[in-house]
Amino acid sequence: MDRLPHTGVSTASPSDLSPSRAPLTTVAVVGLGTMGTGIAEILARAGREVIGIDINESACRRAVTALEVATARAVHRERITERERAGILDRFSISTDLRAAADAELVIEVVPEDYDTKHAVFAELDTVISPTAIVATGTNALSVTRLAAESAHPERFLGLHFFNPAPAMKLVEIVSSVLTAPAAVEAVTALARDLGKEPVALGDRPGFVADGLLFGYLNQAAAMYEAKYAAREDIDAAMRLGCGLPMGPLALLDLIGVDTARTVLEAMYAASGDRLHAPAPILGQLSEAGLTGRKAGRGFYTYEAPGSATVVPDAATAEVRHSTEGARPVRAVGVAGSGTMASGIAEVFAKAGLDVVLAGRTLEKAEKAKARIGKSLERSVSKGRMTKRAREQALERITAADTLDAFAEVDLAVEAVAEDLVVKQELFKVLDKVCKPGAVLATTTSSLPVVACARATSRPQDVVGLHFFNPAPAMKLVEVVRTVLTADDVRATAHAVCAAVGKHPVDCGDRAGFIVNALLFPYLNNAVKMVQEHYATPDAIDAAMKLGGGYPMGPFELLDVVGLDVSLAIERVLHREFREPGLAPAPLLEHLVAAGCLGRKTGRGFREYAKA
């Protein structure tokens, strides 16, 4: 073994699991893949003596090289000194023999996600490690309880789940089985905090919090792609631009490893029986073909080389995407509605140089909506995003009206009224009568069938969905929803208009939730179920998704912002459309809505808010 200084065997007695026991100073990391190497790095940086163990000698050497490169980069960026770097490297040793863990006070296992492999490692460790040592598994899919029960000291056994890349990601899930001594959890929690991490203590269930929510969402995205509902690029762009996620779900599956995702989902399905956790068949097909993602050079996408992050064109890359060929000219737009979304959409069109008619139920409502646009534009001026002259010109392009008759000469009519199908259908009947032949009629619905609006007219071929996201001036995404009746040139027109106003269009068919809501709201519903089942608190779940998944908001923050009543309505629509038992709204959500706890707008939802 390449040596390092160490503190020797702990002097604590075998029964000493008290919180006052000495800090964990010598740690063995078993398995030096990407995750194991990252964990070793943060431990060595934090002053721990680290023993890296892997049966593959080349993996050991790669770990040393990775640490040398990472610390050299840190010196170059003046985050550490050369002396500190030397200390870090001196505290890290490698071995291909598990007996090297004999003096470790904590052993962290990060070998491949296979029960037999892990069981064999722990069985051998039981024969060599100190009886006072704490043993942690890095699994995110296998049963911590089962592994603990078969170990020599189950009271010292727990789960310690870091997130990739371990040096950067703040979250650490600390997982107890029913056999784990609380003091072991306390000792490892203290270590995690000393490493600069945010520990979340949890019970044992497949996926824990972050992966338990994440992999269900990833699975549904894979199924959506497999059903040819939307292109892979559109699914990924929709979730990045519509939800602010750092990566799209299919790109993330490639990064995690398609085979790894399938393993996690198999474990989740075995525990839950929820068909939404049953791995999408495409995950099995790709895994069996060896197309496991970036590490193989091909998964949902094709990469420049195995291990590369650079995507290259392949057979699934459309030669011509989102064609605007044959698009109808659009110079004037009518926006029906006077709420936040209607005024935001009108602002988008006006800033892009299009003439806009903004029609409310009364002229007063329309004028108020225009005034709201004026204030929004003024904020852009104050932030240096536009000139005062540009603001004035944009406002001059907007005409307030109290009747849809004012839409007689528009090329595109956009409905942005209440999310009520009857209301929308009545409005489309009027648009059918007042709009000129050839005008495109669009609905901004987020959950209702676009075709139902189209059938309210005598020209369903001219109707398309244009689902903007709130706030419309800031959000880049627009879901272009084509029904089975929408004409090709109408779809092309929708894409041309999006391009003209600086938005990113994604194509999808006319079914509940489209792309974003169909993937987002089941994830939110599953988060509510975790709280309902007393598995974790809203605070713990929000922290897990922000720190472990890079989400801009936790699910309960988002639910309270969106409104629990709005969320419940969308979840009911999804459940009614897809008939999946797992999509049934969580009873806790229904109870909160019934109690009038709707989120920030009522001052109470999953949290309480100070009144303005």
C-alpha positions in Angstrom: 0.0 0.0 0.0 1.2 3.5 -0.7 1.5 4.9 2.8 0.1 7.9 4.5 0.3 9.1 8.1 -2.5 7.8 10.2 -3.7 8.0 13.8 -3.9 4.3 14.5 -6.7 2.2 15.9 -9.4 4.2 17.8 -9.1 3.9 21.6 -12.9 3.9 21.9 -14.5 0.8 23.3 -16.7 -1.4 21.1 -19.8 0.0 22.8 -18.7 3.6 22.5 -21.1 5.3 20.1 -21.6 8.3 22.2 -21.8 11.7 20.5 -18.7 12.7 22.6 -16.5 10.1 20.8 -13.5 11.6 19.0 -14.2 13.0 15.5 -13.8 10.6 12.6 -10.3 11.3 11.5 -9.3 8.2 9.4 -11.7 7.2 6.6 -11.4 4.4 4.1 -13.2 4.8 0.8 -13.9 1.5 -0.9 -14.4 1.9 -4.7 -12.5 4.6 -6.6 -14.8 5.4 -9.5 -15.9 8.9 -10.1 -18.0 9.1 -6.9 -15.4 7.4 -4.6 -12.6 9.6 -5.9 -14.7 12.7 -5.3 -15.5 11.7 -1.8 -11.9 10.9 -1.1 -11.0 14.4 -2.3 -13.3 16.3 0.0 -12.2 14.2 3.0 -8.5 14.8 2.3 -9.2 18.5 1.8 -11.0 18.6 5.1 -7.9 17.2 6.9 -8.9 13.5 7.1 -6.5 10.7 6.6 -8.0 8.9 3.6 -7.4 5.3 2.5 -8.6 4.7 -1.1 -9.2 1.1 -1.9 -10.1 -0.5 -5.2 -9.4 -4.0 -6.5 -8.4 -2.4 -9.8 -4.9 -0.9 -9.6 -5.5 1.4 -12.5 -8.5 2.8 -10.8 -6.3 3.6 -7.8 -3.8 5.4 -9.9 -6.6 7.3 -11.7 -7.8 8.5 -8.3 -4.4 9.7 -7.4 -4.1 11.5 -10.7 -7.5 13.0 -10.4 -6.7 14.4 -6.9 -3.4 15.8 -8.2 -5.2 17.5 -11.1 -8.0 18.9 -8.9 -5.6 20.3 -6.3 -3.3 21.8 -8.9 -6.4 23.5 -10.4 -7.2 24.8 -6.9 -3.7 26.2 -6.4 -3.9 27.9 -9.9 -7.2 29.5 -8.8 -5.6 30.6 -5.5 -8.1 28.6 -3.5 -5.3 26.7 -1.7 -1.6 27.1 -1.3 1.1 24.7 -2.6 1.8 23.7 1.0 -1.9 22.9 1.5 -1.9 20.9 -1.7 1.1 18.9 -0.5 -0.8 18.1 2.7 -3.9 17.0 0.9 -1.9 14.6 -1.3 0.1 13.3 1.6 -3.2 12.4 3.5 -4.4 10.2 0.6 -3.1 6.7 0.1 -4.2 3.8 -2.1 -4.5 0.1 -1.9 -6.0 -2.9 -3.7 -6.4 -4.8 -0.4 -9.4 -4.3 1.9 -7.2 -5.0 4.9 -5.9 -1.5 4.4 -9.1 -0.4 6.1 -8.1 -2.0 9.4 -7.4 1.3 11.2 -10.3 3.3 9.7 -12.9 4.8 12.0 -15.3 5.1 9.1 -15.5 3.0 6.0 -17.5 4.4 3.0 -18.4 1.8 0.3 -19.0 3.2 -3.2 -18.7 0.0 -5.4 -21.1 -0.7 -8.3 -24.8 -0.8 -7.5 -25.1 -4.6 -7.2 -26.3 -6.3 -4.0 -24.0 -9.4 -4.3 -20.9 -7.1 -4.9 -21.7 -4.9 -1.9 -22.5 -7.9 0.3 -19.2 -9.5 -0.5 -17.3 -6.2 0.3 -19.1 -5.9 3.7 -18.6 -9.5 4.6 -14.8 -9.1 4.1 -14.7 -5.8 5.9 -16.3 -7.4 8.9 -13.2 -9.5 9.3 -10.7 -6.7 9.1 -12.1 -3.4 10.4 -12.1 -2.3 14.0 -15.2 -3.3 16.0 -15.6 0.5 16.8 -15.7 1.5 13.1 -18.8 2.9 11.5 -19.6 1.4 8.1 -21.5 3.4 5.4 -22.9 2.3 2.1 -23.2 4.7 -0.8 -26.2 3.0 -2.3 -29.1 5.0 -3.6 -31.2 2.0 -4.7 -30.5 -1.0 -2.6 -31.9 -1.7 0.9 -29.7 -0.3 3.6 -31.6 -2.4 6.1 -30.9 -5.6 4.3 -27.2 -4.8 4.0 -27.1 -3.8 7.7 -28.8 -6.9 8.9 -26.2 -9.1 7.3 -23.3 -7.2 8.7 -21.5 -8.0 12.0 -22.4 -4.7 13.6 -25.7 -3.5 12.2 -25.9 -0.7 14.9 -22.9 0.9 13.2 -24.2 0.5 9.7 -25.9 3.3 7.7 -26.3 4.9 4.3 -24.2 7.9 3.3 -25.3 9.1 -0.1 -23.2 11.9 -1.7 -24.3 13.5 -5.0 -22.2 13.8 -8.2 -19.9 15.6 -8.4 -19.2 15.1 -4.7 -16.8 18.0 -4.3 -19.4 20.5 -5.6 -22.7 19.1 -4.5 -23.7 20.2 -1.0 -26.3 17.6 -0.1 -25.5 14.4 1.8 -28.4 12.0 2.6 -27.7 10.1 5.8 -29.9 7.0 5.9 -30.7 5.0 9.0 -32.1 1.5 9.1 -34.2 0.3 12.1 -31.0 -1.2 13.4 -28.8 1.9 13.2 -27.7 3.5 16.5 -28.6 7.2 16.7 -25.1 8.0 17.9 -23.6 6.6 14.7 -25.9 8.9 12.7 -24.8 11.8 14.9 -21.1 11.1 14.3 -21.5 10.9 10.6 -23.7 14.0 10.5 -21.0 15.9 12.4 -18.5 14.8 9.8 -20.7 15.8 6.9 -21.1 19.3 8.4 -17.3 19.5 8.9 -16.9 18.7 5.2 -19.1 21.7 4.4 -22.1 19.6 3.4 -25.7 19.9 4.2 -26.8 16.6 5.8 -30.4 15.4 5.7 -31.3 12.5 8.0 -33.7 9.9 6.4 -35.2 6.5 6.8 -34.5 3.6 4.5 -36.5 3.5 1.2 -35.3 3.1 -2.4 -34.1 6.4 -3.8 -34.4 8.2 -0.5 -35.6 11.8 -1.1 -33.7 13.3 -4.0 -33.4 10.2 -6.2 -36.8 9.0 -5.1 -38.3 12.1 -6.6 -35.8 12.6 -9.4 -35.9 9.1 -10.9 -39.7 9.0 -11.2 -39.5 12.2 -13.2 -36.7 10.9 -15.4 -38.6 7.7 -16.0 -41.6 9.6 -17.2 -39.5 11.7 -19.5 -38.0 8.5 -21.0 -41.5 7.1 -21.5 -42.6 10.4 -23.2 -39.7 10.2 -25.6 -40.3 6.5 -26.3 -43.9 7.2 -27.1 -42.7 9.7 -29.7 -44.7 12.4 -28.1 -41.9 14.9 -28.4 -38.3 15.0 -29.6 -35.5 14.4 -27.1 -34.2 18.0 -27.7 -37.6 19.5 -27.1 -38.2 17.5 -23.9 -34.9 18.6 -22.5 -35.3 22.3 -23.6 -38.8 22.4 -22.1 -37.6 21.4 -18.7 -34.6 23.6 -18.7 -36.4 26.7 -20.0 -39.8 26.1 -18.4 -38.6 25.0 -15.0 -35.1 26.5 -14.7 -33.4 23.1 -14.3 -29.7 22.8 -14.9 -30.1 19.8 -17.4 -32.9 18.3 -19.3 -34.1 14.8 -18.2 -32.7 12.8 -21.1 -29.3 14.5 -21.0 -29.3 13.8 -17.2 -30.1 10.1 -17.8 -27.1 9.9 -20.1 -24.9 11.6 -17.5 -26.1 9.3 -14.6 -26.0 6.2 -16.8 -29.1 4.6 -18.3 -28.2 1.3 -16.7 -27.9 2.9 -13.3 -31.2 4.7 -13.7 -32.8 1.4 -14.6 -31.4 -0.3 -11.5 -32.7 2.5 -9.2 -36.1 2.4 -10.8 -36.3 -1.4 -10.5 -35.7 -1.1 -6.7 -38.2 1.8 -6.4 -40.9 -0.2 -8.3 -40.2 -3.3 -6.2 -40.8 -1.2 -3.0 -43.7 0.9 -4.2 -45.6 -1.1 -6.8 -46.3 2.2 -8.5 -46.3 1.7 -12.3 -44.8 5.2 -12.7 -41.6 3.7 -11.2 -41.6 0.7 -13.5 -38.6 1.4 -15.8 -39.7 2.6 -19.2 -38.9 -0.2 -21.7 -36.5 2.1 -23.6 -34.2 2.1 -20.5 -33.9 -1.7 -20.7 -33.4 -1.6 -24.5 -30.6 0.9 -24.3 -29.0 -0.9 -21.3 -29.0 -4.3 -23.0 -27.5 -2.7 -26.2 -24.7 -1.2 -24.1 -25.9 2.4 -24.9 -25.7 3.5 -21.3 -25.0 7.2 -21.8 -22.0 9.4 -21.8 -19.7 6.7 -20.4 -20.5 4.5 -23.5 -20.4 7.4 -25.9 -24.1 6.9 -26.7 -27.4 6.8 -24.9 -30.4 9.0 -25.7 -27.8 11.2 -27.4 -24.6 10.4 -29.3 -21.3 11.8 -27.9 -18.0 12.6 -29.5 -16.3 9.8 -27.6 -17.0 7.6 -24.5 -16.9 9.9 -21.5 -17.3 13.0 -23.6 -19.9 15.6 -22.8 -20.0 16.9 -26.4 -23.1 15.8 -28.3 -22.8 15.1 -32.0 -25.5 14.7 -34.6 -26.9 11.2 -35.2 -29.7 9.5 -37.0 -32.3 10.9 -34.6 -31.1 14.5 -35.2 -33.7 16.0 -37.5 -32.3 17.5 -40.6 -34.8 20.3 -40.5 -36.4 21.1 -37.2 -39.2 23.4 -36.4 -39.5 24.4 -40.1 -41.2 27.8 -40.7 -41.6 27.0 -44.4 -45.0 28.1 -45.6 -45.7 30.2 -42.5 -48.5 32.8 -42.8 -47.4 36.4 -42.4 -48.1 37.9 -39.0 -48.0 41.7 -38.6 -50.9 42.3 -36.2 -51.8 40.3 -33.1 -54.9 40.2 -31.0 -54.7 39.2 -27.3 -57.9 38.3 -25.5 -57.8 38.8 -21.8 -56.6 41.4 -19.3 -54.8 39.3 -16.6 -51.2 38.9 -15.9 -50.6 36.4 -18.6 -52.5 38.3 -21.3 -50.7 41.6 -20.5 -47.3 39.7 -20.5 -48.0 38.1 -23.9 -49.1 41.5 -25.3 -45.9 43.0 -24.0 -43.8 40.3 -25.8 -45.4 41.0 -29.1 -45.3 44.8 -28.8 -41.6 44.8 -27.9 -40.9 42.7 -31.0 -42.5 45.3 -33.3 -45.9 43.8 -33.9 -49.1 45.8 -33.6 -51.3 44.5 -30.7 -55.0 44.7 -29.9 -55.5 44.0 -26.2 -59.2 43.2 -25.6 -60.7 42.9 -22.1 -64.2 42.4 -20.9 -64.4 46.1 -20.4 -62.3 49.0 -21.7 -61.3 49.8 -18.1 -59.8 46.3 -17.7 -58.0 46.6 -21.0 -56.6 50.0 -20.1 -55.4 48.7 -16.7 -53.7 45.8 -18.5 -52.0 48.3 -20.8 -50.9 50.3 -17.8 -49.5 47.2 -16.3 -47.4 46.7 -19.4 -46.2 50.3 -19.2 -44.9 49.7 -15.6 -43.2 46.5 -16.8 -41.5 48.3 -19.6 -40.5 51.1 -17.3 -38.7 48.6 -15.1 -36.8 47.4 -18.2 -35.8 51.0 -18.9 -34.6 51.5 -15.3 -32.5 48.4 -15.6 -31.0 49.5 -18.9 -32.6 46.8 -20.9 -34.4 49.2 -23.2 -34.5 52.9 -24.0 -37.3 55.3 -23.1 -38.0 55.7 -26.8 -38.3 52.0 -27.3 -40.7 51.8 -24.4 -42.9 54.6 -25.9 -42.9 52.9 -29.3 -43.9 49.5 -27.7 -46.8 51.2 -25.9 -47.9 53.0 -29.0 -48.3 49.6 -30.8 -50.8 48.4 -28.2 -54.5 49.4 -28.6 -56.9 48.7 -25.7 -60.3 47.4 -26.7 -63.5 46.2 -25.0 -64.7 43.9 -27.8 -63.3 41.1 -29.9 -64.7 42.9 -32.9 -61.4 44.8 -32.8 -59.7 41.6 -33.9 -61.2 41.8 -37.4 -57.8 42.5 -39.1 -55.4 40.6 -36.9 -53.2 37.8 -38.4 -53.0 36.0 -35.1 -55.5 35.9 -32.2 -54.3 34.7 -28.9 -56.7 33.7 -26.2 -55.4 34.2 -22.6 -58.6 34.1 -20.4 -59.6 31.9 -17.4 -58.6 28.2 -17.5 -62.3 27.2 -18.0 -63.1 25.1 -21.1 -66.7 26.5 -21.5 -65.4 30.1 -21.3 -62.7 29.4 -23.8 -65.0 27.6 -26.2 -67.4 30.6 -26.2 -64.6 32.9 -26.9 -63.4 30.8 -29.8 -66.9 30.9 -31.3 -66.7 34.7 -31.3 -63.1 34.6 -32.8 -64.4 32.4 -35.5 -66.9 35.0 -36.5 -64.8 38.2 -36.2 -61.4 37.1 -37.4 -60.6 37.3 -41.1 -60.1 34.1 -43.1 -56.6 32.8 -42.8 -56.0 34.3 -39.3 -54.4 31.8 -36.9 -56.3 31.3 -33.6 -54.3 30.2 -30.6 -55.0 29.2 -27.0 -52.6 29.6 -24.1 -54.2 26.8 -22.1 -51.9 24.8 -19.9 -54.1 21.9 -19.2 -57.3 21.8 -21.3 -57.6 20.0 -24.7 -56.7 22.4 -27.6 -58.8 20.4 -30.0 -61.9 21.2 -27.8 -61.3 24.9 -28.5 -60.7 24.2 -32.2 -64.0 22.3 -32.6 -65.8 25.3 -31.3 -64.9 27.0 -34.6 -65.7 26.3 -38.3 -61.9 26.3 -39.0 -60.2 23.8 -36.6 -57.3 23.6 -39.0 -56.4 27.2 -38.0 -56.2 26.6 -34.3 -53.0 25.8 -32.4 -51.8 25.9 -28.8 -49.2 28.5 -27.7 -48.5 27.8 -24.1 -46.4 30.7 -22.8 -44.9 30.5 -19.3 -45.3 33.1 -16.5 -43.9 35.7 -16.5 -44.2 35.8 -20.3 -41.7 38.6 -21.0 -38.9 36.7 -19.1 -39.6 33.1 -19.8 -38.1 31.8 -23.1 -40.2 28.7 -23.5 -43.4 28.3 -25.6 -45.0 24.9 -26.0 -46.4 24.7 -29.6 -49.3 22.3 -29.3 -50.6 20.8 -32.5 -53.9 18.9 -32.6 -54.8 16.2 -35.1 -56.6 18.9 -37.1 -53.9 21.7 -37.1 -52.7 22.5 -40.6 -48.9 22.3 -41.4 -48.7 26.0 -42.2 -50.4 27.0 -38.9 -47.8 25.0 -37.0 -45.1 26.7 -39.1 -46.6 30.1 -38.4 -46.5 29.4 -34.6 -42.8 28.6 -34.9 -42.1 31.7 -37.0 -43.9 33.9 -34.5 -42.0 32.4 -31.6 -38.7 33.1 -33.4 -39.8 36.6 -34.2 -40.4 37.4 -30.6 -37.3 35.7 -29.3 -38.9 32.7 -27.7 -37.8 29.0 -27.9 -40.6 26.8 -29.3 -40.9 23.1 -28.5 -43.3 20.8 -30.4 -45.8 18.6 -28.7 -49.1 16.9 -29.2 -52.5 17.8 -27.7 -52.6 15.8 -24.5 -53.0 16.8 -20.8 -50.0 18.7 -19.4 -48.1 18.9 -22.7 -44.4 18.5 -21.8 -43.6 20.6 -18.8 -46.7 20.1 -16.6 -47.0 16.4 -17.5 -43.5 15.9 -16.0 -43.5 18.6 -13.3 -46.8 17.9 -11.4 -46.4 14.2 -10.8 -43.0 15.0 -9.3 -44.7 17.6 -7.0 -47.4 15.2 -6.2 -44.8 12.5 -5.1 -43.2 15.1 -2.9 -46.5 15.7 -1.1 -46.9 11.9 -0.7 -43.5 11.8 1.1 -44.7 14.3 3.6 -48.1 12.6 3.9 -46.3 9.4 4.7 -44.1 11.1 7.3 -41.0 10.1 5.5 -39.5 13.6 5.4 -40.4 17.2 6.1 -41.1 19.9 3.5 -37.9 21.6 4.6 -35.8 18.4 4.2 -37.3 17.7 0.8 -36.8 21.2 -0.5 -33.2 21.2 0.7 -32.6 17.8 -1.0 -33.9 18.9 -4.4 -32.1 22.3 -4.4 -28.8 21.0 -3.1 -28.9 17.5 -4.6 -30.7 18.2 -7.9 -29.7 21.8 -8.6 -33.4 22.8 -8.7 -34.0 26.6 -8.4 -36.9 25.9 -5.9 -37.9 23.0 -3.8 -41.2 21.3 -4.6 -43.0 22.8 -1.6 -41.7 26.3 -2.3 -43.0 25.9 -5.9 -46.3 24.5 -4.8 -46.9 27.5 -2.5 -46.0 29.9 -5.3 -48.1 28.2 -8.0 -51.0 27.8 -5.7 -52.2 24.5 -4.2 -55.6 24.8 -5.9 -54.0 25.3 -9.3 -51.7 22.4 -8.7 -54.6 20.2 -7.6 -56.6 21.1 -10.7 -53.7 20.2 -13.0 -53.1 16.9 -11.2 -56.7 16.0 -11.5 -56.6 16.6 -15.2 -53.5 14.4 -15.6 -55.1 11.7 -13.6 -58.3 11.8 -15.6 -56.3 11.8 -18.9 -53.8 9.0 -18.2 -55.8 6.9 -15.6 -52.6 6.0 -13.8 -53.3 5.3 -10.1 -49.9 6.9 -9.2 -51.1 10.2 -10.7 -54.1 10.5 -8.3 -53.6 13.7 -6.2 -52.2 13.1 -2.8 -55.0 13.3 -0.2 -52.9 15.8 1.8 -53.0 18.2 -1.1 -56.8 17.9 -1.4 -57.2 18.4 2.3 -55.1 21.6 2.3 -57.1 23.0 -0.6 -60.4 22.1 1.1 -59.2 24.0 4.2 -58.4 27.1 2.1 -54.6 26.8 2.5 -53.7 27.6 -1.1 -50.1 28.9 -0.6 -48.7 32.3 -0.6 -51.8 34.0 -2.0 -53.7 33.0 1.2 -50.8 33.3 3.6 -50.7 29.6 4.3 -50.0 26.4 2.3 -47.2 24.0 3.2 -45.7 26.9 5.1 -47.1 30.1 6.7 -46.3 33.5 5.2 -46.4 37.0 6.7 -49.3 39.1 5.5 -48.2 42.0 3.2 
